[in-house]
Amino acid sequence: MSLRGRLLLTLLALLTATLVPLGVYLGLRVEDFARQQASRALAGQLAVVARSGEGDTSAADRLTLLRYELFSLALSRGTWGLIVTPGGVLYSDSGEHPRPPADVIAGVQAVGAGQWRGIQLARASDNVIGLAVRDDEVRALTRGVLLAYGLGALLACGLAGLLGAALLRLGLAPLRSMARRAEHLSAASLSERLPVPAAHDEVHSLAASLNRMLARLEDAFARLEAAEQRTRHFAADASHELRTPIAALAGGLDVLERVKDDPAARDRLLESLRREARRASRLVYDLFTLNRLDAGEPLQREWLDVGALLGGVARTAADLAPHLHLRAEGHAPPVWADRARLEDALWNLVRNAVAATPEGGTVTLLARADASGVTLGVVNPGALPPHLLGRMFDRFVRGGQGGDGSGLGLAIVRATARAHGGEAYARNTPAGLEVGLTLPDGVQPTFSESP
């Protein structure tokens, strides 16, 4: 059964459960009212008969007159009457109604006036007269009222069913519309949204919830497509970039077999093979790092002292490049970042700067803070043309100095900056080419923690 049918059936069941007890109560009240009205009418008529039995005539004559008038009235009313004398003699009409039992005498004499066992009583001089209330009239009136009530209740149920069906059809129309729209949704049409009614009711809440679910599904499919795209790019990049070192390794091994008796040539070939192997290893590492950053891998954040981080990188780089001058300068507050990722990005910046700096030059690692956040950069004496500044963070883009790098270092810097909520930058300054990344204030947690 449909939802509309169940709701309509529930409505009719509730209406019936309300009307039936109401009908029972109405029947009881109507029956009581009819009996009271009949008793009042009989009481008035008995009072008239009782007055006619009074006078200066003898008791026998009064009794005869009472019997005549009372039993005539009983016959005209279709009921039966009785007279109880002071001596306890019972007189009753002998029509179609049975004579009342003998124990009625004591009860009638005790009550005297009023109602007793469905008999309306009154005193006429020393006698007690009575007329029985007709139960068939009371029942007929009750049945008539209940019949009218039943017909009205059936009519009300019919109208309620028709009106309820129309209202339910109108109220459930948005749900049917949403169901039809949902049937035509697919992975290619997840950007569509269901119409949200203006009224803030349950349908509004359902449509808004379904739209939020569609947004989450769209985001999930987008993530899956992005992950698939990254996988394809990774496979294409790896296959393209690894061909050169693998070919060099294969060719070097072939040559090594032919010159195994020449120690000098063998040493040169071994050094070349080691260089190509390091290049291939570095390329694979950079590709995996970049792929993890692009995939949104969670960062292992901690409070980092920017000055200590830059100083450590500068000292280590000075040991590895003794022909240059490396220094760290500037000051910035602690940042909430992933140490390994941030340090790796700084080393990529330093390697590029060292490769582009002539012997005796100076490479500066700088830090500064402003209203937008913290900036970490590396400056080397040099400059790049504007067209290269705009694309130097793309994959496999190498600077004008050449070198044996993979062309992924600055792409890793940009991915690291974006993973922290910042951005990478490159600009020509009076001091030289400055390349770095920014970390906005938003990367810091909302809870209080001492650095």
JOTA-V443071 format. One record per pair of residues at least 12 apart in sequence whose ideal C-beta (glycine too) atoms are under 10 Angstrom apart, sorted by sequence separation. I is the first residue (numbers start at 1). J is the second residue. If there is no record, write none. Layout:
I | J
I | J
This chain:
53 | 65
54 | 66
69 | 81
70 | 82
71 | 83
80 | 92
81 | 93
90 | 102
92 | 104
104 | 116
107 | 119
109 | 121
116 | 128
118 | 130
119 | 131
120 | 132
181 | 193
182 | 194
194 | 206
195 | 207
196 | 208
256 | 268
257 | 269
314 | 326
315 | 327
353 | 365
365 | 377
366 | 378
388 | 400
395 | 407
396 | 408
398 | 410
412 | 424
413 | 425
414 | 426
424 | 436
425 | 437
52 | 65
53 | 66
70 | 83
80 | 93
104 | 117
108 | 121
117 | 130
119 | 132
120 | 133
181 | 194
194 | 207
255 | 268
256 | 269
313 | 326
314 | 327
315 | 328
350 | 363
364 | 377
365 | 378
366 | 379
394 | 407
395 | 408
397 | 410
411 | 424
413 | 426
424 | 437
425 | 438
52 | 66
53 | 67
67 | 81
79 | 93
80 | 94
81 | 95
88 | 102
90 | 104
107 | 121
116 | 130
118 | 132
119 | 133
181 | 195
193 | 207
194 | 208
196 | 210
255 | 269
256 | 270
314 | 328
349 | 363
364 | 378
365 | 379
394 | 408
397 | 411
410 | 424
422 | 436
423 | 437
424 | 438
66 | 81
80 | 95
90 | 105
104 | 119
113 | 128
115 | 130
117 | 132
118 | 133
179 | 194
193 | 208
194 | 209
196 | 211
254 | 269
313 | 328
314 | 329
350 | 365
363 | 378
364 | 379
384 | 399
385 | 400
392 | 407
395 | 410
396 | 411
422 | 437
423 | 438
49 | 65
50 | 66
52 | 68
53 | 69
67 | 83
79 | 95
80 | 96
81 | 97
84 | 100
89 | 105
112 | 128
113 | 129
114 | 130
117 | 133
118 | 134
178 | 194
194 | 210
195 | 211
252 | 268
253 | 269
256 | 272
311 | 327
312 | 328
349 | 365
363 | 379
364 | 380
384 | 400
393 | 409
394 | 410
395 | 411
410 | 426
422 | 438
423 | 439
49 | 66
52 | 69
53 | 70
66 | 83
78 | 95
80 | 97
82 | 99
88 | 105
100 | 117
111 | 128
113 | 130
118 | 135
177 | 194
178 | 195
193 | 210
194 | 211
252 | 269
255 | 272
256 | 273
310 | 327
311 | 328
362 | 379
363 | 380
364 | 381
382 | 399
383 | 400
384 | 401
393 | 410
394 | 411
395 | 412
420 | 437
421 | 438
422 | 439
423 | 440
52 | 70
74 | 92
75 | 93
78 | 96
79 | 97
80 | 98
82 | 100
88 | 106
90 | 108
110 | 128
115 | 133
177 | 195
178 | 196
193 | 211
251 | 269
252 | 270
255 | 273
310 | 328
311 | 329
362 | 380
363 | 381
382 | 400
392 | 410
393 | 411
420 | 438
421 | 439
422 | 440
49 | 68
50 | 69
66 | 85
74 | 93
78 | 97
80 | 99
90 | 109
100 | 119
109 | 128
111 | 130
192 | 211
193 | 212
194 | 213
252 | 271
309 | 328
310 | 329
346 | 365
361 | 380
362 | 381
382 | 401
391 | 410
392 | 411
393 | 412
395 | 414
417 | 436
418 | 437
420 | 439
421 | 440
49 | 69
50 | 70
63 | 83
71 | 91
73 | 93
75 | 95
80 | 100
84 | 104
85 | 105
88 | 108
108 | 128
118 | 138
174 | 194
177 | 197
194 | 214
252 | 272
253 | 273
308 | 328
310 | 330
361 | 381
393 | 413
394 | 414
417 | 437
420 | 440
421 | 441
422 | 442
48 | 69
49 | 70
70 | 91
71 | 92
72 | 93
74 | 95
75 | 96
84 | 105
88 | 109
108 | 129
174 | 195
193 | 214
251 | 272
252 | 273
307 | 328
361 | 382
392 | 413
393 | 414
416 | 437
417 | 438
421 | 442
422 | 443
63 | 85
70 | 92
71 | 93
75 | 97
82 | 104
84 | 106
108 | 130
174 | 196
192 | 214
193 | 215
251 | 273
252 | 274
306 | 328
307 | 329
310 | 332
357 | 379
358 | 380
392 | 414
393 | 415
413 | 435
417 | 439
420 | 442
421 | 443
49 | 72
70 | 93
71 | 94
74 | 97
82 | 105
84 | 107
86 | 109
105 | 128
174 | 197
191 | 214
249 | 272
252 | 275
307 | 330
309 | 332
357 | 380
358 | 381
413 | 436
414 | 437
416 | 439
417 | 440
420 | 443
421 | 444
45 | 69
46 | 70
49 | 73
67 | 91
71 | 95
84 | 108
85 | 109
190 | 214
191 | 215
248 | 272
249 | 273
252 | 276
306 | 330
307 | 331
326 | 350
353 | 377
354 | 378
356 | 380
357 | 381
358 | 382
393 | 417
413 | 437
419 | 443
45 | 70
48 | 73
49 | 74
66 | 91
67 | 92
83 | 108
84 | 109
174 | 199
178 | 203
185 | 210
189 | 214
190 | 215
193 | 218
248 | 273
249 | 274
251 | 276
252 | 277
306 | 331
307 | 332
309 | 334
353 | 378
355 | 380
356 | 381
357 | 382
410 | 435
59 | 85
63 | 89
67 | 93
82 | 108
104 | 130
177 | 203
181 | 207
190 | 216
192 | 218
250 | 276
306 | 332
307 | 333
308 | 334
309 | 335
352 | 378
353 | 379
354 | 380
356 | 382
46 | 73
59 | 86
174 | 201
175 | 202
190 | 217
191 | 218
248 | 275
249 | 276
305 | 332
306 | 333
307 | 334
326 | 353
349 | 376
351 | 378
353 | 380
356 | 383
45 | 73
63 | 91
84 | 112
174 | 202
175 | 203
178 | 206
182 | 210
190 | 218
245 | 273
248 | 276
249 | 277
305 | 333
306 | 334
309 | 337
326 | 354
349 | 377
350 | 378
352 | 380
353 | 381
356 | 384
45 | 74
174 | 203
178 | 207
181 | 210
185 | 214
189 | 218
190 | 219
247 | 276
248 | 277
305 | 334
306 | 335
317 | 346
321 | 350
324 | 353
349 | 378
353 | 382
53 | 83
100 | 130
171 | 201
173 | 203
174 | 204
177 | 207
187 | 217
190 | 220
245 | 275
246 | 276
249 | 279
303 | 333
304 | 334
305 | 335
309 | 339
313 | 343
317 | 347
320 | 350
321 | 351
324 | 354
346 | 376
348 | 378
349 | 379
350 | 380
393 | 423
42 | 73
45 | 76
171 | 202
172 | 203
175 | 206
187 | 218
190 | 221
191 | 222
245 | 276
246 | 277
248 | 279
249 | 280
303 | 334
304 | 335
306 | 337
312 | 343
316 | 347
320 | 351
323 | 354
326 | 357
345 | 376
346 | 377
347 | 378
349 | 380
393 | 424
42 | 74
45 | 77
49 | 81
100 | 132
171 | 203
174 | 206
175 | 207
178 | 210
182 | 214
185 | 217
190 | 222
244 | 276
245 | 277
248 | 280
302 | 334
303 | 335
304 | 336
314 | 346
321 | 353
325 | 357
335 | 367
346 | 378
392 | 424
393 | 425
174 | 207
178 | 211
188 | 221
245 | 278
302 | 335
303 | 336
304 | 337
309 | 342
313 | 346
317 | 350
321 | 354
324 | 357
393 | 426
49 | 83
187 | 221
245 | 279
246 | 280
301 | 335
302 | 336
303 | 337
304 | 338
309 | 343
312 | 346
313 | 347
316 | 350
317 | 351
320 | 354
321 | 355
323 | 357
324 | 358
330 | 364
332 | 366
333 | 367
335 | 369
342 | 376
392 | 426
399 | 433
42 | 77
46 | 81
97 | 132
244 | 279
245 | 280
301 | 336
302 | 337
304 | 339
323 | 358
324 | 359
325 | 360
326 | 361
327 | 362
329 | 364
330 | 365
331 | 366
332 | 367
378 | 413
391 | 426
41 | 77
91 | 127
244 | 280
245 | 281
301 | 337
302 | 338
303 | 339
306 | 342
310 | 346
313 | 349
314 | 350
317 | 353
321 | 357
323 | 359
324 | 360
325 | 361
326 | 362
327 | 363
328 | 364
329 | 365
330 | 366
331 | 367
332 | 368
333 | 369
389 | 425
390 | 426
399 | 435
42 | 79
82 | 119
84 | 121
187 | 224
242 | 279
245 | 282
299 | 336
300 | 337
301 | 338
302 | 339
309 | 346
313 | 350
317 | 354
323 | 360
324 | 361
325 | 362
326 | 363
327 | 364
328 | 365
329 | 366
330 | 367
331 | 368
332 | 369
337 | 374
376 | 413
389 | 426
81 | 119
89 | 127
90 | 128
91 | 129
92 | 130
93 | 131
187 | 225
241 | 279
242 | 280
245 | 283
299 | 337
300 | 338
301 | 339
304 | 342
321 | 359
323 | 361
324 | 362
325 | 363
326 | 364
327 | 365
328 | 366
329 | 367
330 | 368
331 | 369
332 | 370
335 | 373
388 | 426
389 | 427
38 | 77
42 | 81
80 | 119
81 | 120
82 | 121
86 | 125
87 | 126
241 | 280
244 | 283
245 | 284
299 | 338
300 | 339
304 | 343
324 | 363
325 | 364
326 | 365
327 | 366
328 | 367
329 | 368
330 | 369
335 | 374
337 | 376
389 | 428
79 | 119
86 | 126
87 | 127
92 | 132
298 | 338
299 | 339
300 | 340
301 | 341
310 | 350
321 | 361
333 | 373
334 | 374
352 | 392
38 | 79
79 | 120
83 | 124
85 | 126
86 | 127
242 | 283
297 | 338
299 | 340
300 | 341
301 | 342
332 | 373
333 | 374
335 | 376
376 | 417
386 | 427
392 | 433
85 | 127
86 | 128
238 | 280
241 | 283
242 | 284
299 | 341
321 | 363
332 | 374
384 | 426
386 | 428
393 | 435
84 | 127
85 | 128
241 | 284
299 | 342
332 | 375
355 | 398
356 | 399
358 | 401
384 | 427
385 | 428
392 | 435
83 | 127
84 | 128
297 | 341
330 | 374
332 | 376
355 | 399
356 | 400
357 | 401
383 | 427
384 | 428
389 | 433
393 | 437
83 | 128
84 | 129
238 | 283
241 | 286
242 | 287
318 | 363
330 | 375
356 | 401
383 | 428
82 | 128
83 | 129
84 | 130
237 | 283
238 | 284
241 | 287
317 | 363
330 | 376
352 | 398
355 | 401
356 | 402
374 | 420
376 | 422
382 | 428
383 | 429
389 | 435
82 | 129
83 | 130
330 | 377
352 | 399
355 | 402
356 | 403
373 | 420
375 | 422
377 | 424
81 | 129
82 | 130
293 | 341
317 | 365
355 | 403
373 | 421
374 | 422
377 | 425
81 | 130
82 | 131
237 | 286
238 | 287
292 | 341
314 | 363
352 | 401
355 | 404
373 | 422
377 | 426
383 | 432
384 | 433
80 | 130
81 | 131
82 | 132
237 | 287
238 | 288
314 | 364
328 | 378
329 | 379
355 | 405
372 | 422
375 | 425
377 | 427
379 | 429
381 | 431
382 | 432
383 | 433
80 | 131
81 | 132
289 | 340
293 | 344
314 | 365
352 | 403
380 | 431
381 | 432
382 | 433
384 | 435
70 | 122
79 | 131
80 | 132
235 | 287
289 | 341
293 | 345
313 | 365
326 | 378
351 | 403
377 | 429
379 | 431
380 | 432
381 | 433
79 | 132
234 | 287
237 | 290
238 | 291
352 | 405
379 | 432
380 | 433
70 | 124
77 | 131
79 | 133
80 | 134
233 | 287
234 | 288
237 | 291
310 | 364
311 | 365
351 | 405
355 | 409
378 | 432
379 | 433
380 | 434
69 | 124
77 | 132
79 | 134
289 | 344
310 | 365
378 | 433
379 | 434
380 | 435
73 | 129
74 | 130
77 | 133
78 | 134
79 | 135
234 | 290
289 | 345
309 | 365
310 | 366
324 | 380
377 | 433
378 | 434
379 | 435
70 | 127
74 | 131
77 | 134
79 | 136
233 | 290
234 | 291
310 | 367
348 | 405
352 | 409
377 | 434
378 | 435
379 | 436
66 | 124
73 | 131
74 | 132
78 | 136
79 | 137
233 | 291
286 | 344
309 | 367
351 | 409
352 | 410
377 | 435
378 | 436
65 | 124
66 | 125
70 | 129
78 | 137
285 | 344
289 | 348
350 | 409
375 | 434
377 | 436
67 | 127
69 | 129
70 | 130
71 | 131
77 | 137
230 | 290
231 | 291
234 | 294
307 | 367
348 | 408
349 | 409
376 | 436
377 | 437
63 | 124
66 | 127
70 | 131
230 | 291
233 | 294
306 | 367
317 | 378
348 | 409
349 | 410
352 | 413
375 | 436
376 | 437
377 | 438
62 | 124
63 | 125
67 | 129
230 | 292
286 | 348
306 | 368
347 | 409
348 | 410
375 | 437
376 | 438
50 | 113
62 | 125
63 | 126
66 | 129
306 | 369
313 | 376
348 | 411
349 | 412
374 | 437
375 | 438
376 | 439
62 | 126
63 | 127
227 | 291
230 | 294
231 | 295
314 | 378
345 | 409
348 | 412
349 | 413
374 | 438
375 | 439
62 | 127
229 | 294
230 | 295
313 | 378
344 | 409
345 | 410
347 | 412
348 | 413
366 | 431
373 | 438
374 | 439
47 | 113
59 | 125
310 | 376
347 | 413
372 | 438
373 | 439
374 | 440
46 | 113
59 | 126
227 | 294
309 | 376
310 | 377
345 | 412
346 | 413
364 | 431
372 | 439
373 | 440
374 | 441
59 | 127
226 | 294
227 | 295
306 | 374
310 | 378
344 | 412
345 | 413
348 | 416
364 | 432
366 | 434
368 | 436
370 | 438
372 | 440
373 | 441
226 | 295
227 | 296
306 | 375
344 | 413
345 | 414
362 | 431
363 | 432
367 | 436
372 | 441
373 | 442
374 | 443
43 | 113
53 | 123
54 | 124
55 | 125
226 | 296
304 | 374
306 | 376
345 | 415
346 | 416
362 | 432
364 | 434
366 | 436
369 | 439
371 | 441
372 | 442
373 | 443
374 | 444
43 | 114
51 | 122
53 | 124
54 | 125
341 | 412
342 | 413
345 | 416
361 | 432
365 | 436
373 | 444
43 | 115
50 | 122
52 | 124
53 | 125
223 | 295
344 | 416
345 | 417
369 | 441
42 | 115
49 | 122
50 | 123
51 | 124
53 | 126
223 | 296
343 | 416
46 | 120
48 | 122
50 | 124
51 | 125
53 | 127
341 | 415
342 | 416
345 | 419
39 | 114
45 | 120
46 | 121
47 | 122
49 | 124
50 | 125
341 | 416
342 | 417
345 | 420
349 | 424
357 | 432
39 | 115
44 | 120
46 | 122
47 | 123
53 | 129
340 | 416
341 | 417
356 | 432
357 | 433
42 | 119
43 | 120
45 | 122
46 | 123
47 | 124
50 | 127
342 | 419
349 | 426
356 | 433
42 | 120
43 | 121
44 | 122
46 | 124
50 | 128
338 | 416
341 | 419
342 | 420
36 | 115
39 | 118
41 | 120
42 | 121
43 | 122
50 | 129
337 | 416
341 | 420
345 | 424
353 | 432
356 | 435
35 | 115
38 | 118
39 | 119
40 | 120
42 | 122
49 | 129
353 | 433
39 | 120
338 | 419
352 | 433
353 | 434
38 | 120
49 | 131
337 | 419
338 | 420
353 | 435
35 | 118
46 | 129
337 | 420
352 | 435
46 | 130
336 | 420
337 | 421
46 | 131
335 | 420
336 | 421
337 | 422
349 | 434
45 | 131
349 | 435
335 | 422
348 | 435
349 | 436
42 | 130
43 | 131
349 | 437
42 | 131
41 | 131
42 | 132
346 | 436
42 | 133
345 | 436
346 | 437
39 | 131
41 | 133
42 | 134
345 | 437
38 | 131
38 | 132
39 | 133
38 | 133
342 | 437
37 | 133
38 | 134
36 | 133
38 | 135
342 | 439
35 | 133
34 | 133
35 | 134
38 | 137
34 | 134
35 | 135
37 | 137
38 | 138
34 | 135
37 | 138
35 | 137
36 | 138
337 | 439
34 | 137
35 | 138
38 | 141
336 | 439
31 | 135
34 | 138
37 | 141
335 | 439
33 | 138
34 | 139
290 | 395
335 | 440
336 | 441
32 | 138
34 | 140
35 | 141
335 | 441
336 | 442
337 | 443
31 | 138
34 | 141
35 | 142
332 | 439
336 | 443
337 | 444
30 | 138
31 | 139
33 | 141
34 | 142
287 | 395
333 | 441
335 | 443
336 | 444
33 | 142
286 | 395
335 | 444
336 | 445
31 | 141
32 | 142
34 | 144
334 | 444
30 | 141
31 | 142
34 | 145
333 | 444
30 | 142
31 | 143
33 | 145
29 | 142
30 | 143
283 | 396
336 | 449
28 | 142
30 | 144
31 | 145
27 | 142
30 | 145
31 | 146
334 | 449
336 | 451
26 | 142
27 | 143
29 | 145
30 | 146
290 | 406
334 | 450
335 | 451
294 | 411
299 | 416
334 | 451
27 | 145
290 | 408
293 | 411
333 | 451
26 | 145
27 | 146
30 | 149
286 | 405
287 | 406
289 | 408
290 | 409
293 | 412
301 | 420
26 | 146
286 | 406
289 | 409
295 | 415
299 | 419
285 | 406
286 | 407
287 | 408
290 | 411
293 | 414
294 | 415
298 | 419
299 | 420
23 | 145
24 | 146
27 | 149
282 | 404
283 | 405
284 | 406
286 | 408
289 | 411
290 | 412
293 | 415
296 | 418
297 | 419
23 | 146
26 | 149
282 | 405
283 | 406
285 | 408
286 | 409
289 | 412
292 | 415
293 | 416
296 | 419
282 | 406
283 | 407
287 | 411
290 | 414
291 | 415
293 | 417
294 | 418
279 | 404
283 | 408
286 | 411
287 | 412
290 | 415
293 | 418
294 | 419
23 | 149
278 | 404
279 | 405
280 | 406
282 | 408
286 | 412
289 | 415
290 | 416
293 | 419
22 | 149
23 | 150
279 | 406
282 | 409
285 | 412
289 | 416
292 | 419
276 | 404
23 | 152
275 | 404
19 | 149
20 | 150
23 | 153
19 | 150
22 | 153
19 | 152
20 | 153
306 | 439
19 | 153
18 | 153
19 | 154
304 | 439
16 | 153
19 | 156
15 | 153
19 | 157
15 | 156
16 | 157
19 | 160
303 | 444
15 | 157
301 | 443
303 | 445
301 | 444
16 | 160
299 | 443
301 | 445
12 | 157
15 | 160
11 | 157
12 | 158
14 | 160
15 | 161
303 | 449
305 | 451
302 | 449
303 | 450
304 | 451
12 | 160
303 | 451
11 | 160
12 | 161
15 | 164
302 | 451
11 | 161
8 | 160
9 | 161
11 | 163
12 | 164
8 | 161
11 | 164
8 | 162
10 | 164
11 | 165
241 | 395
9 | 164
241 | 396
8 | 164
11 | 167
240 | 396
7 | 164
8 | 165
11 | 168
7 | 165
237 | 395
8 | 167
237 | 396
245 | 404
4 | 164
5 | 165
7 | 167
8 | 168
4 | 165
7 | 168
8 | 169
245 | 406
6 | 168
233 | 395
5 | 168
4 | 168
7 | 171
3 | 168
4 | 169
7 | 172
241 | 406
2 | 168
241 | 407
4 | 171
241 | 408
4 | 172
3 | 172
237 | 406
2 | 172
237 | 407
4 | 175
237 | 408
3 | 175
4 | 176
